[in-house]
Amino acid sequence: MKKGISYCVLLGVAIILLFGANLLIGSVHIPVSDIFGIMTGDEGAKPAWQFIVLQSRLPQAITATLSGAALAVSGLLLQTAFRNPLAGPSIFGLTNGAGVGVALVMLLMGGGISIGSFTASGFVAILLAAFTGAMAVMLVIFFFSTRIQNHVMLLIIGIMIGYLSSSAISLLNFFATEEGVRSYMVWGMGNFGGVSMEHLPVFAGVTIVGLFLSVLLMKPLNALLLGERYAENLGFHIRRIRNELLIVTGILTAVVTAFCGPVAFIGLAVPHISRLLLTTENHRLLLPATILVGGLVALLCNLCCYLPGESGIIPLNAVTPLIGAPVIIYVIAKRR
């Protein structure tokens, strides 16, 4: 317990340092003293620097921290509930469902949604489409979960739904215009910088609620580690717990994908990193540590995207596999 608390404190300090580095490093050089002054309300700095720090770097750092935590917790919930080390937020097709929604808007509807008197375009249309697509897939999975007790079969259904979604996206790309394909490709690269200060309260509010609900599931998750029959003997309803896990995972994955695009590997790799650090499966320690490690890894990946400086910004999904893939290879090799 003391070791776990010590690690959580160290992770918290590391997050603060990386958060500050995300405010400091970018395509425009801003002195540390000016950034500190801007964050403390000093109006003496250049207006352009104030805009960059408060309207771009700050919301991006907050978004990265919350997104990493949300995806990491989603992966941990699924890996524990389905006793599969390779389960992640994308395994049930939630990310692909969001991709189908965005593809319909960008490639088929010309970048806008029009239903009766309701009209949306640009970022709002993409946001609504991604969230609707992810939640639609979650409802399908939820429907099957009420009829199928075998968690392995439910995993297979999720994978098949992902394949169907990928097929639909490929067809939409084939018949789309060059401009539409380019726009969809940019969205698919992932980006923590898509959440403005105006949209940040909504994103943060939904994500924090989802993380709080996941914390309430720590006790049943610990019971599931001992087997479904043991958990039932303790009074836990397995199917209800599984459905609650799916709902929490669906909400967290949907909101992150809608705002930031399909971010790869964080949900799959971070729970394993947390286990390697703590060497425990106790979710009273593992879940908080996963939240912190998720935020830490996301901040690190976001920072790596800006390391080239003025020469450009690396796509997020070009960085996340560099951290996630070696972890998964190590886990597979260790388990033989």
N, C-alpha and C positions, 0 to 999 in steps of 0.2 A: 504493500500500500504506500509506504513512504517513497519507494523508488518511483512508483507511478506519479505521485504528487510532484516529486522533484522534476521528473521529465516534463510534466505539464507546465510547471513554472518556467523551465528552460525554453519550452516551445512558445510560451507566451512572450518571453523576452525576444526570441528570434523573430516572431511575427511583428513586434513593434519595430525592430531594426529594419526588417524588410519592407514594412509599410513606409517607414521614413525614406528608404532607398528608392521606393517607387515614386515618392513625391519629388525626389532630388534628380533622378536620372530620366532623361527624355531627349527628344530631338532638339530641344532648345535648352541651352545651358542657363540655369538660374542659380546664383550663389546661395549657399546654405543659409546665410544670415537673412537674405531676402525671403526665402521660403519660410523660415521661422517667423519673420515679421508678418508675413501674409497670414499664416495660420493663427497668429495671436491677435489679428485685427488691425495691424499697422497699415495705414492707407498711404504711406510714403513710397511704396514700391511702384514700379511701372504698371499701368493698367493692363497691359498685355500679359505681364507675368502673373498678375492677380487672376486674370481669366484662365490662363493655362493651369495654374495650381488648383484653383477652387472649382472650376467648371470642367476640367479634363482629368488631371492626375488624381485629385482627391476622390471623385466618384469612381474612377477606374480602380483605384486601390481598394476601396470599400467593396466594390462589386467582385473583384478577384477574391478577396477574403471570404465573402459570403458564398460565392459560387463554389469555391474549392471545398468549403465545409459541407455544403449541401450535397454535392456530388459524392464526396467521400462517405458521408453518412448513408446515402442511398446504396452505395456499394456494400457497405458493412451490413446493413439490414438484409439485403438480398443474399449475401454470402452466408450469413448465419441462418436465415430462415430456410434456405434451400440446400444448406450444407454442401455448397459448391464453391470452391475457391476462385473459379473463373466467372462467377455471376457478377454482373455490373448493371448500371442503369440502362445501358443500351441492349442488354440481353433480351429484354421483353419487347423490344421494338419501340420503346417510348421516344427515343431520339429520332428513329426513322419516321415515326408518326408525325413528329414536329416537322421533319424534313419534307414530308408529303404536303403538309399544310402550306409551308412556305413555297414549295415548288408550284402548287396550284395558283398561288397569288402572283408569284414572279413570272412564271412561265406560261400560264394559261389566261390569267385575268389582267395582265398588263400592269401589275404592281398595285392594284387597288381592290377593295371589296365593296360591293354595292348590293344591299339586300333591302328592297323596298325603299323607305326613306332614309335608311342608315347607309352612310358612305364613309369609308376609311381608305387612306392611301399612305404610302411611304412606310415609315417605321411602325406606326400604329397598326397598319394592315398586316405587316410581317409578324408583329408581336401577337396579334389576335390569331393569326393563322397557325403559328407555331404552337401556341398554347392549346388551341382547339384540337390540332392534330395529335399532340401528345396525350391529352386527356381522353380523346376518342379511343386511342389504342389502350389506354389504361382501363376504360370501361369494358372493352372487349375482353381483356385479361381478367378483369374482375368478374365478368359474366362466367367465364370458363372456370374461375377459381371456386365458384359456388357449386359447380357440378363435378369437378375433378378433384379428388383427394390426393392423388399421387403428385408430389411436387416436381418429380423428374418430368412427368408428362406435361405439366404446366410450363416448365422451362422450355421444352421442345416446342410447344405451341407459341411461346413468346418468340423463339428464334424464327419460326415459320412466318409469323406476322412481320418480323423484321425483313425477311426476304421478300415478302409480298410488297412491303413499302418501298424497298430498294428497287424492285422491278417497276413500280409505278413512277418513281422518280426518274429512272432511266428512260422510260417512254416519254415522259414530259420533256426531258432534256433533248431527246431526239427530234421532237417536233417543234421545239421552241426556237426563238430568234437568237442570234449571236449575243445581243445585248442582254437578253434574259438569262442565258446560260452563264454569262460572265458575272452577272449580279448574284445569281444563286451560288456560284463557285466561291465568291468572296464571302458570302454568309456562311458557307460550309467550312471555311477555314477557322471559324471561331474568333471571338474578340471580346475582351472584357471592357472595351472602351465604348460600347454601344449604349450604355445606361447614362443618361444625363442626370443632372441634379434634380430636374423636374420629375423624372420617372423613378429616381432612386428610392423615395419613401415607399412606393408601391412594391418595388422589387425587394427591398430590405424587409418590409413588413411581412410579406408572404413567406420569404425564406426563413425568417426568425421563428414564425409560427410553426413552420414545418420542422425546424430543428428542435423546437420545444416539444412537439408531439413525439419526435423520435426519442427524446430523453425519457419520456413516460413509458417507453417500451423496453427499457433496460431489464426489468425484472423478468418478463416473459422471454426475452432473448436469452438470458442466462439459463432459464429452464429448458429452452429448446436445445441448448448445447448437450444436455444429458439424454436427449432422445424425445420423440413425440409422445411415447407412452408414459414416460416419467413426467413430462409436462402435464399431460392429461390427469395423471394421478394427483398432481399438485393443485388441480382445479382450473387449469388453463384450457380454454376452448381453442384448439389448434387452428381450425378453419377461420375463426373470427380474428385471431392474431395475424394469420397470413393475409387476410383481407385488409386489416389495418396497416400492415407493412406495405402492401401494394398501394394503398391510398397515399400514405406519407411519401413513399418513393416516387409515385406518380406526380404529386404536387411539386416536390423539390426538383425533380428532373425536368418537368414541364416548364417551370418558371425560369430555370437557368438556361435551358435550350432556347426558350422564346426570346430572352433578352440578349444572350451571348452566343447563340449558335451551338452546334453540336460539339462540345468540348470533349476530346478523347482522353482515355486512359486514367484520368484522375480518380473517377469512381471505382475503377478496377484495381489500381495499384496502391492507392493510399491506405486502405484497410490493412494490406499486407505490411506496409512500412510501419504502421502503428503496432502491429503484432510483433514485428521483429524488434522494435524498440522496447516494448514493455514485457515481451515474452509471457503474455497472459491472454486468456480468452474472456476474462471477467469484464463484462460490458460496463460495469460501474466505473472502471478505469479506461477501458478500451474505447468506449463511445466518446467521452470528452477528448481523449487524446486524438482520435480520428478527426474530430471537428477541428482541432488545432493544427494537426498535420495537413489536413486538406487546405486550410487557409494559407498555411506556410508554403506548400508546394505550388498553389495557384499564384501567390505573390512572386515566388521565385521564377515561375514560367513567364509571368507577365513582365518581370524585370529583364529576363533574357531576350524577350521580343524587342526591347528597345536598346540593347547593347550596341548594335551597329551605329547608333547615334544619327547623324544627319544623312547617312547613306540609305536609310530606309528602316522599315519595321518588319520583323519576321512574323509570318502568320503563327497564331497561337498553336494550332494543331500540327505545326512543324516542330514545336518545342516539346509539347507534352509527351510524345512517344519516347523522346530521348531519356526522360526520367521514368516513365511508366513501363516501357518494354523490358529494360534490364531487370526490373523488380519481378515482373511476371516470369521471365525466363529463370531467374534464380529460384523462385518459389516452386516452379515445375521441376527443375533439376533437383532441388532438395527433397521433394516428395517422390522422385523417381517414378 
